[in-house]
Amino acid sequence: MSDQRIVVLNGPNLNLLGAREREHYGGQTLGEVEERCRARAAALGFAIDFRQTNSEAELVGWIQELGDAAGLVINAAAYTHTSIAIHDALRLLACPVIEVHLSNIFARERFRARSYVAPVATGSISGLGATGYELAIEAIAALSAAGDGS
């Protein structure tokens, strides 16, 4: 049985939100995104474990340590397009996995349209800014309530 915790993992350069490429990622900081996630999850009866790393190895380790979490929201950032290691770690999860991207990865450079996360995710949200994180949390809450896994 899963606990009432949703894990939100963020990949490289997302620590610079609000300062970098605002035309793609908006003006909110990662701290502000975290606050929105915590508020939405609390309203749905869930706790949030929110993390960011620039290290692929650390991201893989966190995925492997999820335990009985209710679900995973992941913005693997640039690793989305390159990491077979993250793909393989996600394949082993029993909980729902929702892939999130602030920008529409399909409307940008061609290389961004390939996701190694999507084939092993329950669902993907792209191009809705920070609202995508909140929608991912709502999706995990709904799947949890319905008793659906990944």
C-alpha positions in Angstrom: 0.0 0.0 0.0 1.3 3.4 -0.9 1.8 6.3 1.6 0.3 9.7 1.1 3.5 11.2 -0.3 4.0 12.5 -3.8 7.6 12.8 -4.9 8.5 15.7 -7.2 11.9 15.4 -8.9 13.5 18.1 -10.9 16.6 17.8 -13.2 19.4 20.0 -14.3 19.2 23.8 -14.5 15.7 24.0 -13.0 17.3 25.6 -9.9 17.7 28.6 -12.2 14.0 29.0 -13.0 12.9 32.6 -13.0 16.3 33.8 -14.1 17.0 31.8 -17.3 15.1 31.7 -20.6 11.9 33.2 -19.2 10.4 33.0 -22.7 10.4 29.2 -22.4 10.1 28.6 -18.6 8.3 31.7 -17.2 9.2 33.9 -14.4 8.5 31.7 -11.4 11.4 30.4 -9.3 11.6 26.7 -8.4 10.8 27.7 -4.9 7.6 29.2 -6.1 6.8 26.1 -8.1 7.4 24.0 -4.9 5.0 26.2 -2.9 2.3 25.7 -5.5 2.9 21.9 -5.4 2.8 21.8 -1.6 -0.5 23.8 -1.5 -2.2 21.7 -4.2 -1.0 18.4 -2.6 -2.1 19.5 0.9 -5.6 20.4 -0.5 -5.8 16.8 -1.8 -4.5 15.2 1.4 -0.9 14.5 0.3 2.6 15.5 1.4 5.2 16.5 -1.1 8.9 15.5 -1.2 10.3 18.1 -3.6 13.9 17.9 -4.9 16.2 19.2 -7.6 19.6 18.1 -8.8 22.0 18.8 -11.6 23.3 15.2 -11.3 22.0 12.3 -13.4 23.3 9.8 -10.9 21.6 11.5 -8.0 18.3 11.6 -9.9 18.6 7.9 -10.6 19.3 7.2 -6.9 16.3 9.2 -5.8 14.0 7.2 -8.3 15.4 3.9 -6.9 14.6 5.1 -3.3 10.9 6.0 -3.9 9.6 3.1 -1.8 5.8 3.3 -1.3 5.2 6.8 -2.6 1.8 7.4 -4.0 3.4 8.7 -7.2 6.2 10.5 -8.9 6.1 13.8 -10.8 9.3 14.2 -12.8 10.7 17.0 -14.8 14.0 15.4 -15.9 14.8 18.5 -17.9 17.7 17.9 -20.4 18.0 14.3 -19.1 14.6 13.7 -20.7 16.2 13.6 -24.1 19.4 11.7 -23.2 19.1 9.4 -20.2 18.6 5.7 -20.7 19.6 5.3 -17.0 16.6 7.4 -15.9 14.3 5.5 -18.3 15.5 2.2 -16.9 15.1 3.3 -13.2 11.5 4.6 -14.0 10.6 1.2 -15.6 11.0 -0.4 -12.2 8.4 1.7 -10.4 5.0 0.4 -9.3 3.5 3.9 -8.7 2.1 6.3 -11.2 4.7 8.5 -12.9 3.7 11.8 -14.5 6.3 13.5 -16.7 6.1 17.3 -16.6 7.8 20.0 -18.8 7.2 23.7 -18.3 7.6 24.4 -22.0 6.1 22.6 -25.0 9.0 20.3 -25.8 7.4 19.5 -29.2 7.3 23.1 -30.3 11.0 23.7 -29.7 14.2 22.3 -31.1 13.8 18.9 -32.8 16.1 17.1 -30.3 13.7 18.1 -27.4 10.8 16.1 -29.0 12.4 12.8 -28.0 11.6 11.7 -24.5 13.2 8.7 -22.8 10.8 9.3 -19.9 7.4 9.3 -21.8 7.5 5.5 -22.8 7.7 4.5 -19.1 5.4 7.3 -17.7 1.8 6.9 -16.9 1.2 10.3 -18.5 3.0 13.5 -19.8 2.2 17.2 -19.4 4.0 19.6 -21.6 3.8 23.3 -22.2 1.5 24.5 -19.3 4.2 26.1 -17.2 4.0 25.5 -13.4 0.3 24.6 -13.7 1.6 21.3 -15.2 3.0 20.3 -11.9 -0.3 20.9 -10.1 -2.2 18.9 -12.8 0.3 16.1 -12.3 -0.4 16.1 -8.6 -4.1 16.0 -9.3 -3.6 13.1 -11.7 -1.7 11.1 -9.1 -4.4 11.9 -6.4 -7.1 10.7 -8.8 -5.2 7.5 -9.7 -4.6 6.8 -6.1 -8.2 7.3 -5.2 -9.3 5.0 -8.0 -6.8 2.4 -6.9 -5.0 2.5 -10.3 -1.2 2.0 -10.4 1.0 3.0 -13.2 
